[in-house]
Amino acid sequence: MPRELVVLGTASQVPTRQRNHNGYVLRWDGEGILFDPGEGSQRQMLHAGVAAHDLTRICVTHFHGDHSLGLAGIFQRISLDRVPHPVAAHYPASGQAYFDRLRHATAYREAGDIREQPVSGEGGVLAVTPAFTLEARRLSHPVESYGYRLTEPDGRRMLPERLAEHGIAGPDIGRLQRDGELRGVSLDEVSEPRRGQRFAFVMDTRMCPAVPELAAGCDLLVIESTFQEADAALAAEHGHLTAGQAAAVARDAGVRHLVLTHFSQRYPEPDGFAAEARAAGFEGELTVAADLVRVPVPRRA
């Protein structure tokens, strides 16, 4: 299955006729990571073709309703569908009471295996798997909020012409990758470094040191752009970013594909967000997110 972002919703505090509350699913090899499920996320998953069985991990940035009220339905659906595997849940430890209320919001037969893994302090490494390392960083918002970053381990890219020069083919390639040497030929001689892919998810925050840290070198950056530049004062007051600020971060961080989302209801049309991102000097691939779009993680450079 390709690595991709499935967008469930793109509104901020208030949903609109065109935009559901937040919700994003990152498909990454065998994992399905659900970020910030707002109201209606369960139904949006149905429209997007994402099943509860696809979810292996839930990441909540903070406990404002547009980022978390959908948790109740998600938890109940995991139980209803008898998801057989554990689902890890990462969220601010300071919001434990909210998490508990949402997990047990109504009566249901709890059959899901939810592994609570709250985040505290400045964040740090949350999980290390063969496919990636998941980290969190503390953001700047009126309530405690965290951004998330996923980093694939670096690897090696095999070079067919050099393999051919040394007469290495078929099963011998796998043996060389496993052992590091074959018949006097080292892995370094027939391959080159391959940087692991990187993804970051940055929601409600004003500018702070963690934002560029999370974005650094990302292949795909999903970042809030609640306001446009004319309302920059409002953005700072309420702990948010503008489209221009988000794009400037992506520009300086070397992001390959920028996804802007979390739009205020004051902007009925999204056209201005793309224009402001380009005006800020971001030249990479750009998506102004819409509900139910799918955004592939860029192919390796």
C-alpha positions as CSV (number, residue, x, y, z in Angstrom):
1,M,0.0,0.0,0.0
2,P,1.4,3.4,-0.9
3,R,2.4,5.9,1.8
4,E,-0.2,8.6,1.8
5,L,-2.2,11.1,3.8
6,V,-6.0,10.7,3.8
7,V,-7.7,14.0,4.8
8,L,-10.9,13.5,6.7
9,G,-11.6,17.2,7.6
10,T,-10.0,20.6,7.2
11,A,-12.1,23.1,9.3
12,S,-10.9,24.8,12.4
13,Q,-13.2,25.7,15.4
14,V,-16.4,25.7,13.4
15,P,-17.2,23.2,10.6
16,T,-18.7,24.6,7.4
17,R,-20.9,23.2,4.6
18,Q,-17.7,22.3,2.7
19,R,-15.4,21.4,5.6
20,N,-15.7,18.8,8.3
21,H,-13.8,19.2,11.6
22,N,-10.2,18.0,11.6
23,G,-9.1,14.4,11.0
24,Y,-6.2,12.9,9.1
25,V,-5.0,9.4,8.6
26,L,-1.4,8.7,7.6
27,R,-0.9,5.3,5.9
28,W,2.7,4.3,6.3
29,D,3.5,0.7,5.3
30,G,1.5,-1.4,7.7
31,E,0.5,1.4,10.0
32,G,-2.5,3.7,10.0
33,I,-2.0,6.7,12.2
34,L,-5.1,8.8,13.0
35,F,-4.3,12.5,13.9
36,D,-6.7,14.8,15.7
37,P,-10.2,13.3,15.1
38,G,-12.8,16.0,15.4
39,E,-16.5,15.5,15.3
40,G,-17.7,13.4,12.3
41,S,-14.4,11.6,11.8
42,Q,-16.0,8.2,12.0
43,R,-18.3,9.1,9.1
44,Q,-15.5,10.7,7.1
45,M,-13.5,7.5,7.5
46,L,-16.4,5.7,5.8
47,H,-16.4,8.1,2.9
48,A,-12.6,7.9,2.6
49,G,-12.5,4.1,2.7
50,V,-10.6,3.9,5.9
51,A,-11.7,1.2,8.3
52,A,-11.2,1.0,12.1
53,H,-9.1,-2.1,11.4
54,D,-6.7,0.1,9.5
55,L,-5.8,2.1,12.6
56,T,-2.8,1.2,14.7
57,R,-2.1,4.5,16.4
58,I,-3.9,7.7,17.4
59,C,-2.1,11.0,17.9
60,V,-3.9,14.0,19.5
61,T,-2.2,17.3,19.5
62,H,-4.4,18.9,22.1
63,F,-7.9,18.8,23.7
64,H,-9.8,21.5,21.9
65,G,-13.1,20.0,20.5
66,D,-12.3,20.4,16.8
67,H,-9.2,18.1,17.4
68,S,-10.6,15.5,19.8
69,L,-14.4,15.2,20.0
70,G,-14.4,12.5,17.4
71,L,-12.4,10.2,19.8
72,A,-15.6,8.9,21.5
73,G,-16.9,7.5,18.2
74,I,-13.5,6.2,17.1
75,F,-13.0,4.3,20.4
76,Q,-16.5,2.8,20.2
77,R,-16.0,1.8,16.6
78,I,-12.8,0.0,17.4
79,S,-14.7,-2.0,19.9
80,L,-17.7,-2.6,17.7
81,D,-15.6,-3.8,14.8
82,R,-13.5,-6.0,17.2
83,V,-10.2,-4.6,16.0
84,P,-7.8,-7.5,16.9
85,H,-4.6,-5.5,17.4
86,P,-3.6,-2.9,20.0
87,V,-4.1,0.7,19.1
88,A,-1.6,3.1,20.8
89,A,-3.0,6.5,21.8
90,H,-0.7,9.5,22.3
91,Y,-2.1,12.7,23.8
92,P,-1.1,15.5,26.2
93,A,-0.9,14.0,29.7
94,S,-2.4,17.2,31.1
95,G,-5.6,16.3,29.3
96,Q,-6.0,12.9,30.8
97,A,-9.4,13.8,32.3
98,Y,-10.7,14.8,28.8
99,F,-9.3,11.6,27.3
100,D,-11.0,9.5,30.0
101,R,-14.3,11.3,29.4
102,L,-14.2,10.8,25.7
103,R,-13.2,7.1,26.0
104,H,-16.1,6.5,28.3
105,A,-18.5,9.1,27.0
106,T,-21.5,6.7,26.7
107,A,-22.3,3.1,27.6
108,Y,-20.8,0.5,25.3
109,R,-19.1,-2.9,25.5
110,E,-15.4,-2.1,25.5
111,A,-13.6,-4.7,23.4
112,G,-10.8,-2.6,21.9
113,D,-7.2,-2.8,23.2
114,I,-6.3,0.9,23.5
115,R,-2.8,1.4,24.8
116,E,-2.6,4.8,26.5
117,Q,0.7,6.6,26.0
118,P,0.4,10.2,27.2
119,V,3.0,12.8,26.3
120,S,4.4,15.3,28.9
121,G,7.1,17.9,29.3
122,E,8.8,19.0,26.1
123,G,7.9,15.7,24.4
124,G,10.5,13.3,23.0
125,V,10.7,9.9,21.4
126,L,7.3,8.1,21.7
127,A,7.8,4.9,19.7
128,V,10.6,3.2,17.8
129,T,9.5,0.6,15.2
130,P,11.4,-1.0,12.3
131,A,9.5,1.4,10.0
132,F,9.9,4.7,11.8
133,T,10.7,6.7,15.0
134,L,7.8,8.8,16.3
135,E,8.5,11.9,18.3
136,A,6.6,14.8,19.8
137,R,7.5,18.4,20.5
138,R,5.7,20.9,22.7
139,L,4.0,23.7,20.8
140,S,2.7,27.2,21.8
141,H,-1.0,27.3,22.2
142,P,-3.4,28.4,25.0
143,V,-3.7,24.8,26.1
144,E,-0.9,22.2,26.1
145,S,-0.3,21.1,22.5
146,Y,2.2,18.8,20.8
147,G,3.3,18.4,17.2
148,Y,4.4,15.0,15.9
149,R,7.2,13.9,13.6
150,L,7.8,10.5,12.0
151,T,11.3,9.6,10.7
152,E,12.1,6.5,8.7
153,P,15.6,5.0,9.4
154,D,18.2,5.7,6.8
155,G,19.0,2.8,4.5
156,R,21.0,1.8,1.4
157,R,20.0,2.0,-2.3
158,M,21.4,-0.8,-4.4
159,L,23.1,0.2,-7.7
160,P,22.3,-2.3,-10.5
161,E,25.3,-1.4,-12.6
162,R,27.8,-2.0,-9.8
163,L,26.0,-5.3,-8.9
164,A,26.3,-6.4,-12.5
165,E,30.1,-5.5,-12.5
166,H,30.6,-7.9,-9.6
167,G,28.3,-10.6,-10.9
168,I,25.9,-10.3,-8.0
169,A,22.3,-11.1,-8.9
170,G,19.2,-12.8,-7.6
171,P,19.2,-14.2,-4.1
172,D,22.8,-13.1,-3.7
173,I,21.6,-9.5,-3.5
174,G,19.6,-10.3,-0.4
175,R,22.5,-12.1,1.2
176,L,24.8,-9.1,0.6
177,Q,22.2,-6.8,2.1
178,R,21.8,-9.1,5.2
179,D,25.5,-9.9,5.7
180,G,27.2,-6.7,4.5
181,E,29.7,-8.6,2.4
182,L,29.6,-11.3,-0.3
183,R,32.6,-13.0,-2.0
184,G,34.9,-10.1,-1.0
185,V,32.4,-7.4,-2.2
186,S,31.2,-5.0,0.5
187,L,27.7,-3.5,0.6
188,D,29.2,0.0,0.3
189,E,30.8,-0.9,-3.0
190,V,27.5,-1.7,-4.7
191,S,25.1,0.7,-3.0
192,E,24.7,4.3,-1.8
193,P,23.1,5.9,1.3
194,R,19.3,6.4,1.1
195,R,17.9,8.9,3.5
196,G,14.7,7.8,5.3
197,Q,11.5,9.7,4.6
198,R,10.2,12.2,7.1
199,F,6.7,13.4,7.9
200,A,5.5,16.0,10.4
201,F,2.1,17.1,11.7
202,V,1.8,20.6,13.2
203,M,-1.5,21.9,14.5
204,D,-2.7,24.7,16.7
205,T,0.4,26.8,17.6
206,R,1.9,30.2,17.2
207,M,5.5,30.4,16.0
208,C,7.9,28.8,18.4
209,P,11.2,26.8,18.2
210,A,9.4,23.5,17.9
211,V,7.7,24.4,14.6
212,P,10.9,24.5,12.4
213,E,12.3,21.6,14.4
214,L,9.4,19.4,13.5
215,A,9.4,20.6,9.8
216,A,13.2,20.2,9.2
217,G,13.8,18.2,6.0
218,C,10.3,16.8,5.8
219,D,9.1,15.1,2.6
220,L,5.5,15.9,3.7
221,L,4.5,18.6,6.2
222,V,0.9,18.9,7.3
223,I,0.6,22.3,9.1
224,E,-2.2,24.6,10.2
225,S,-2.8,27.9,8.4
226,T,-5.9,29.0,10.3
227,F,-5.5,32.7,9.2
228,Q,-4.4,34.7,6.2
229,E,-1.8,37.5,6.6
230,A,-4.3,40.3,7.0
231,D,-5.4,38.6,10.2
232,A,-1.9,38.0,11.6
233,A,-2.6,39.8,14.8
234,L,-5.6,37.4,15.4
235,A,-3.4,34.4,14.7
236,A,-0.9,35.5,17.3
237,E,-3.6,36.3,19.9
238,H,-5.3,32.9,19.6
239,G,-2.1,30.8,19.2
240,H,-2.3,30.1,15.5
241,L,-0.2,30.4,12.2
242,T,-1.0,32.2,9.0
243,A,-0.5,30.7,5.6
244,G,2.5,32.9,5.0
245,Q,4.2,31.8,8.3
246,A,3.5,28.1,7.6
247,A,5.0,28.4,4.1
248,A,8.0,30.4,5.3
249,V,8.8,27.6,7.8
250,A,8.4,25.0,5.0
251,R,10.7,27.1,2.7
252,D,13.5,27.4,5.3
253,A,13.1,23.7,6.4
254,G,13.5,22.3,2.9
255,V,10.1,20.7,2.9
256,R,9.2,18.9,-0.4
257,H,5.4,18.8,-0.1
258,L,3.5,21.3,2.0
259,V,-0.1,20.6,3.1
260,L,-2.0,23.6,4.5
261,T,-5.1,22.9,6.5
262,H,-7.3,23.9,9.5
263,F,-8.9,26.9,7.9
264,S,-11.0,29.5,9.8
265,Q,-14.7,29.8,8.7
266,R,-14.0,33.5,8.0
267,Y,-12.5,32.4,4.6
268,P,-15.3,30.8,2.5
269,E,-12.8,30.3,-0.4
270,P,-9.3,28.8,0.0
271,D,-7.7,30.5,-3.0
272,G,-5.9,33.1,-0.9
273,F,-4.0,30.5,1.1
274,A,-2.0,29.2,-1.9
275,A,-1.2,32.7,-3.1
276,E,0.2,33.6,0.3
277,A,2.2,30.5,0.5
278,R,3.8,31.2,-2.9
279,A,4.3,34.9,-1.9
280,A,6.3,33.6,1.1
281,G,8.7,32.0,-1.2
282,F,7.8,28.3,-0.9
283,E,8.5,26.6,-4.3
284,G,7.9,23.0,-3.5
285,E,4.7,21.0,-4.1
286,L,1.8,22.6,-2.4
287,T,-1.7,21.3,-1.4
288,V,-4.4,23.5,0.1
289,A,-6.2,20.6,1.7
290,A,-9.9,19.7,1.1
291,D,-12.0,17.1,2.8
292,L,-11.4,13.5,1.5
293,V,-8.4,14.3,-0.7
294,R,-5.5,11.9,-0.6
295,V,-1.9,13.2,-0.7
296,P,0.9,10.8,-1.5
297,V,4.1,11.0,0.3
298,P,6.6,12.2,-2.4
299,R,8.7,9.6,-4.1
300,R,12.3,9.4,-2.8
301,A,14.5,12.1,-4.2
